[in-house]
Amino acid sequence: MRNPPIVRLFFCALSIAFLAGCTTTHNIHGFRGKGKSATFDVAFMDAWESAKEAGNMMGLDIKEENLDAKYIVFGKRVSLMSYGEVVGVYVTPVSDGKARVEVVSKPKVRTNIFAPNWEDKYLESLTSLIHARQR
């Protein structure tokens, strides 16, 4: 038995809405400037290396990194509570010996209300890591 046209139309519209609401490593940059940030008393390269290590310590996988554009994109795989997340980390030199780190966390599927927001957790981990390195 074939599905009535209205049912097929509904599932087609649902699929389009689902796919249109996805966050990828490419469109995470559109949220730059809308995340949480902190400024650290460390040189840019120290902040950059610490930013990569903090993500790895949290179980995030580096999906893309660009030192020239000063960003790292992490991804989190599908879990019991989430379809995964994309985390953009933007490291900017502020002055000699200071760097600003902004974190933007978005679920891969925007309709996923259970996806964790990594912004606060990431900045806490990064702060701890930088303080431990300064000792």
C-alpha positions as CSV (number, residue, x, y, z in Angstrom):
1,M,0.0,0.0,0.0
2,R,1.4,3.4,-1.0
3,N,1.5,6.4,1.3
4,P,-1.0,9.1,0.5
5,P,0.5,12.2,-1.1
6,I,-0.1,14.3,2.0
7,V,2.0,11.9,4.1
8,R,4.9,12.0,1.6
9,L,4.7,15.8,1.5
10,F,4.8,16.0,5.3
11,F,7.8,13.8,5.6
12,C,9.6,15.7,2.7
13,A,8.9,19.0,4.5
14,L,10.1,17.5,7.8
15,S,13.3,16.3,6.2
16,I,14.1,19.7,4.7
17,A,13.4,21.4,8.0
18,F,15.6,18.9,9.8
19,L,18.5,19.3,7.4
20,A,18.2,23.1,7.2
21,G,18.7,23.3,10.9
22,C,22.1,21.6,11.0
23,T,25.3,23.2,12.3
24,T,28.4,22.2,10.5
25,T,32.1,23.0,10.8
26,H,31.6,25.6,8.1
27,N,28.6,27.5,9.3
28,I,29.7,27.7,13.0
29,H,31.8,30.8,12.0
30,G,28.5,32.6,11.5
31,F,28.0,32.6,15.2
32,R,31.4,34.2,15.9
33,G,31.0,37.1,18.3
34,K,28.0,35.5,19.9
35,G,29.8,33.1,22.2
36,K,31.3,33.4,25.7
37,S,34.9,34.7,26.0
38,A,37.7,35.3,28.4
39,T,41.0,37.2,28.3
40,F,44.1,35.5,29.5
41,D,47.5,36.8,30.6
42,V,49.4,34.6,28.2
43,A,51.0,35.0,24.7
44,F,48.9,34.1,21.7
45,M,50.7,30.8,21.0
46,D,50.4,29.7,24.6
47,A,46.7,30.4,24.4
48,W,46.5,28.6,21.1
49,E,48.2,25.4,22.3
50,S,46.2,25.5,25.6
51,A,43.0,25.9,23.6
52,K,43.7,22.7,21.6
53,E,44.7,20.8,24.7
54,A,41.6,21.9,26.6
55,G,39.3,20.6,23.9
56,N,41.2,17.3,23.7
57,M,41.0,16.9,27.5
58,M,37.2,17.3,27.3
59,G,36.8,14.6,24.7
60,L,36.3,16.9,21.8
61,D,37.8,16.0,18.5
62,I,39.6,18.7,16.4
63,K,37.7,18.8,13.1
64,E,39.5,21.9,11.6
65,E,42.2,24.3,12.7
66,N,43.5,27.4,11.1
67,L,46.3,29.3,12.8
68,D,46.3,32.1,10.2
69,A,42.5,32.7,10.7
70,K,43.0,32.0,14.4
71,Y,40.2,29.4,14.9
72,I,39.8,25.8,16.0
73,V,36.6,23.8,15.3
74,F,35.9,20.8,17.6
75,G,33.2,18.3,17.2
76,K,31.5,15.9,19.6
77,R,30.1,12.7,18.4
78,V,26.6,11.4,18.8
79,S,25.7,10.4,22.3
80,L,22.7,9.0,24.2
81,M,21.4,12.6,24.8
82,S,22.6,14.4,21.6
83,Y,23.1,14.1,17.9
84,G,26.5,15.8,18.5
85,E,27.8,19.3,18.8
86,V,30.1,21.7,17.0
87,V,32.3,24.0,19.1
88,G,34.1,26.9,17.5
89,V,37.1,28.4,19.4
90,Y,38.5,31.7,18.3
91,V,41.9,32.8,19.8
92,T,42.8,36.5,19.3
93,P,45.9,38.3,20.4
94,V,44.9,41.3,22.5
95,S,48.3,42.8,23.2
96,D,51.8,41.5,24.0
97,G,51.3,38.7,26.6
98,K,47.4,38.7,26.4
99,A,45.0,36.7,24.3
100,R,41.2,36.5,24.1
101,V,39.5,33.2,23.6
102,E,35.9,33.0,22.5
103,V,33.9,29.8,22.5
104,V,30.7,29.1,20.5
105,S,28.9,25.8,21.0
106,K,26.0,24.7,18.9
107,P,24.2,21.4,18.5
108,K,24.6,19.7,15.1
109,V,20.8,19.5,14.9
110,R,19.2,22.7,16.2
111,T,16.0,20.9,17.3
112,N,18.1,18.9,19.8
113,I,17.2,20.5,23.1
114,F,19.2,18.1,25.1
115,A,22.6,18.9,23.6
116,P,25.1,20.2,26.1
117,N,26.4,23.7,25.8
118,W,30.2,23.5,26.0
119,E,31.0,27.2,26.3
120,D,31.2,27.5,30.1
121,K,32.8,24.0,30.6
122,Y,35.4,24.7,27.9
123,L,36.4,28.1,29.4
124,E,36.6,26.6,32.9
125,S,38.8,23.8,31.6
126,L,41.0,26.3,29.6
127,T,41.3,28.6,32.6
128,S,42.4,25.7,34.8
129,L,44.9,24.5,32.2
130,I,46.4,28.0,31.7
131,H,46.7,28.6,35.5
132,A,48.4,25.1,35.9
133,R,50.9,26.0,33.2
134,Q,51.8,29.3,34.8
135,R,52.8,27.7,38.1
